[in-house]
């Protein structure tokens, strides 16, 4: 095959062109993302139960869901979140199991539940994470809320017809109603109850087909069309009449209005009433393309809309994505330019060109394979291509130099290309297989972080596989042409002279010294390894699961006491926004031209993702910040100053200032407490929060258990049955009066309106009204509520979480980077506080989630993958070296790579993270490749007549120095721009790059000096195949004498 492609006039070029064309054709179809997509691992079951408290939902809905799912296999965790009016069950699948089969099983069991209480709506079952946010369009300039909603509906319809915009949902409004508020005195006067009025409306508000008349001229459809589609039309509905012809119309006893169900649901952009169109996309949609279509639509819509109406794009996720990818492309191009420059320095123009051509060919071939496998272009897949450059160059350099050596020995161009490639092919293949063993094992790491990071070894393997084909079938053909002796340029001559001088005057003597003092050298190496481990264990180099990934959106989540009114919430929001503006005044002068940090401020009343409920006491402030490259302050500093500017007198239960999105590892601090008694959980949570708040740099400490609004709980009196009343009859009348009765639902255009009947506000807005409330008996008489029901004050929790059938509270928090470390805080809490908490509250159990749990899961998976890879490497090396002991020489360097990686983090002042660990393990491929060739050289050059391998080992270091140096240089310079990138968007990659760059510096020195020394030590104990050869040689000589 090598000869065929080397001598064929077109085959190699056609193969190269094929890789390039396939890559270019598939490139436009690859999705662009910040991080790889994590497989869907959760299924949600949402069950609405209008009017129910969280305790009711927990008892009557969540427990039934848990019972139904009890026998289903492959469920890793079942969480049921009981909220007011709603149950939200989240089922997490076990790692590696079939999500589609689990979806079918859950759907079957949930729909088989037949004992949900009356009033529970049909369950909604869906895969969590199927949709993701793309951007939002905010409409302002219309101050009338119904008109604004109507205009937003029209814009939504036009947006969906525009094309390229997957899904649009309108937010900022509650459900629309025709609300009929009946005056209690007027209804009593005419002897009507709310349920009777509602039944009358249901019967008289009809639009229904009534048959068909067949005539000789054709068919005529009959339809009863008396459905009222406007609020005013309901005033004329006759609700009572007398035999004498008297009539009572609905307008005589009720006020009828067209309004939104909840007044507190409101959105404001920069202080103006707003409607928000949230654009979502599926996992197969390209974020940048979706946002571009939205921008085109908004441009056209703004041009034709009425003066004063403004459409503003906010929460644009494509801005940060493009910033990150452009930053990485820019750094990658700089790195590749440095690699090409390094190759030109050492090889000159022609040879460097053909060696360097392996880069675009391999990259484009890998991109074609990525498209087939469903992978995407993201930060991690792009950096994987940079990491693998050194290994690619090493293979090409070995082949190229061997071909050049053959030509210098007198072989013709074709024969030199064929024989030179064939000679080194076993070593190159062996290096690839050992590298594939390690990277292949890493492709199966587990956890959410593992799902992100595994793309790096997968892409590296794809690139290496294509580069191997290029090195064996394309490169020899190109190197078989040209002059026998290419004259090197003066730069190459200088570089070669410098390498030669270093080899003879530095590497040779130092390698000889290290072999002579081999036990001391190995001892020093082991000491450095222990020192590096102590930096991690002692906290000098801290650990975090995943580096912080900054975006351009931050938010404030505000929760007042549950009894607070909307006016109270507006006041707190105004004070919070004022603090935000003071922060902007303090920090914006540092920006170019003093640009404001605040692009848009969106206030959403009635929303708070932490609260698990809705109400007038909640609000969320979303802030679009100035784009990252255009501002001097990072998110951490912005949030810190904003927090400092908040008044200490704010009357809030809690206010959380944080970044809008949580990183892939989850919350920095997340601790779970479980107990069957909610009161115990509440007290234990308060103790834990107080402890965590005692750490410097820890903030936003909160839990998901909070008391709701005050309640009046009713129970049936013993004498109620005497007047014909039971609990359901009383509850239905109360619910109708205070929560409303839905008499009908009509469709007006694209919007659905409920026809809601309830007591007038003046008859139900005080405790006095409640005390005067009367209940109608079956006989038509009214009795005071207090005569048939006992009333007591109560208060329940707004949210009750059950995880694996046990009530659970989750305490979460954030840390200020540079001041506190989440891993240290959690470990210290586990050691010093949680044992006391468990002792104080018998029956309590605790668990650690969030970053620590995800990091531990992925870390354990990485260690397992590394162990599996090392077993395969040992088997391969043992087969190649024909020895059980000699592979240890090569494999010992793999853990020693930790020395450079850890000290690199120490010198750079950054935390050791999961990407750091992946970078350290990735070093194994490069280390193994160079070590194999060095050991193989020692074995090839060894003569049985020598007294010891110590005589030949230093020569191996000298002979392999140039190739080892070039491998390290090409890898390091390719990553150098990223290593010193100051953009916040690069912080997720810098730990990985630091491990590889500094680790490679350390392992390069160890390969040259430690490998010969360690191999010689094994030889001292007769553990090498060379020792056995010398022994056999001496025995043969002795026998001959």
Buried (B, 14 or more C-beta within 10 A) or exposed (E): EBBEBBBBEEBBBEBBEBBBEBBEEBBEEBBBBBBBBBEBBBBBBBBBBBBBBBBBBBBBBBBBBBEBBEEBEBBEEBBBBBBBBBBBBBBBBEBEEEBEEBBEBBBEBBEEBEEBEEEBEEBEBEBEBEBBBBBBBBBBBBEEBBEBBBBBBEBBEEBEEBEBBBBBEBBBBBBBBBBBBBBBEBBBEBEBBBBBBBBBBBEBBBEEEEEEEEEEEEEEEEEEEEBBEEBEBBBEBEBBEEEEEEEBBBBBBBBBEBBBBBEBBBBBBBEBBBBBBBBBBEBEBBBBBBBEBBBBBBEEBEEEBEEEBBBBBBBBBBBBBBBBBEBBEBBBEBBBEBBBEBBBBBBBEBBBBBBBBBBBBBBBBBBBBBBEEEBBBBBBBBBBBBBBBBBBBBBBBBBBBBBBEBBEEEBEBBBBBBBBBBBBBEBBEBBBBBBBBBBBBBBBBBBBBBBBBBBBBBBBBBBBBBBBBBBBBBBBBBBBEEEEEBEBBEEBEEBBEEBEEBBEEEBBEBBBBBBEEBEEBBEEBEEBBEEBBEBBEEEEBBBBBBBBBBBBBBBBBBBBEBBBEBEBBBBBBEBBBEBBBBBBEBBBEEBEEEBBBBBBBBBBBBBBEBBBBBBBBBBBBBBBBBBBEBBEBBBBEBBBBBBEBBEEEBEBBBBBBBBBBBBBBBBBBBBBBBBEEBEBBBBBBBBBBEBBEEBEBBBBBBBBBBBBBEEEEBEBBEEBEEBEBEEEBBBBBBBBBBEBBBBBBBEBEEBEBBBBBBBBEEBBEEEEBBEEBBBBBEEEEEBEBBEBBEEEEEEBBBBBBBBEBEBBBBBBBBBBBEEBBBBBBBBEBBEEBBEEBBEEBEEBEBEBBBBBBBBBBBBBBBEBBBEBBBEBBBEBBBEBBEBEBBBBBBBBBBBBBBBBBBBBBBEBEBBBBBBBBBBBBBBBBBBBBBBBBBBBBBBEEBEBEBEBBBBBBBBBBBBBBBBBBBBBBBBBBBBBBBBEBEBBBBBBBBBBBBBBBBBBBBBBBBBBBBBBBBBBBBBBEEBBBBBEBBEEBEEEEEEEE
